[in-house]
Amino acid sequence: MAQPNESLRRARLRTPSPQTPGEPLSRQELAELVNVWIYEHHDGRVLELDGNYIGKLERGVIGRPQVREVREALRALLNAKTDRELGFYRSTYGAPSYPRQEPPAARLPGELEVRGADGPSLLADFDLRTALPATIGSRDVEYVRMTTRAFAQAENLFGGGLASEAALSQLRWSAQLLDRRASNEVRRAMFEAVGNLAGVVAFAAFDVANFMAAERCFRFALWCAEQGDSWLLRASTRADMARMAAHVGQLDEALSLIDFAGVRADRLTATTRAMVCAVRAQILARTARNRAAYAEVERADEHFADAHPPLDPPWLCYYDRAEHLGSTGRALTPAAAQTGCYESAASRLRAAIELQRPEYVRSRVFSRLRLATLIMQVADPAEAVQIARQALDDAAPLRSRRVLEEMGRLAGAAQRHRRHSEVTALHHDLMRLSVQS
């Protein structure tokens, strides 16, 4: 049975809360302070501990943090000189004694004894570390790229909710490769590869509305782009940051970010320039600058016509014709909803749905939901219901807060047609889904 760590709990309760005068430090506050301390004292290293982790330490489910920096932060924050003052012991000395276990009963070869075991606790205080090479080469760069592709694919198929934690763990390990010995060429490539992975982690966090984690990972990706002198990574990262800023309503910030993304357009591929223009068009449309948004869509089309995929960086493989049409179609929908002239936007969204590759499930769901919302606003609600039902079927495996919010917007558009029985049923289902946590 796990032994509660009273030393750690008492140390936390002796420490005043920085947010609530007169109250002790909460578990969540301590976890956030640890994250900040490590970020500030260890060259921007990103951890995402939470109150649940501190609770496991206090309950003894986790006997001792395996990450040295976490122990350092806890000692500093709780005014302790040694790990023992906080109840942390190495398993090889000074550990509390436990009742002697009876030898296991005889069992067949290969039979696993699981009676009485608490499955998750078997992994709670367990760390499997992979040794870092002293020198890195092109093979190590390709490993980071390969794992990044795997996480990006998982995020596209299942949403950020199932990809973010595992990807963050891989990012922490991969970031340690940046200070290994390497040739200048390999070092630049590794900074770009790790920065790309950071961008994937950031976007996964953005997808589940963990904006703080997303912001930190985006900034780490920008730092990698600077160190690796990668204009392409810098542009893509700032474009994703602009998407997030626009999503939370910071439209001026979003415009500034996307303008910075387009700096030194001569260093960017045609596909990158098309993507940047498409995002800028979406932001302009959000600010009701419809004429400027249309002009930006035209520029995006011109750049995309010049695209030559072999010249593109690996992370831009998602921006194919389907993604371009979906992105520019989205930029045209606000004006289409206002004027009722919806065919241009709708035709782009329909083509995006038709052309989207099977592995880009979330992108197809977004296009279907946006098309359904537009049709519900200006055309036939029965057609909108049909499109929306397909989107809901496709969205079943996704864990994405952004998808749920898109469903909420469709539910709002359906309000005016609630006398229509099929729309009423759809509205009920959308509201049920869109309020999920």
Beta strands, then each sheet from edge to edge (+ up, - down):
end
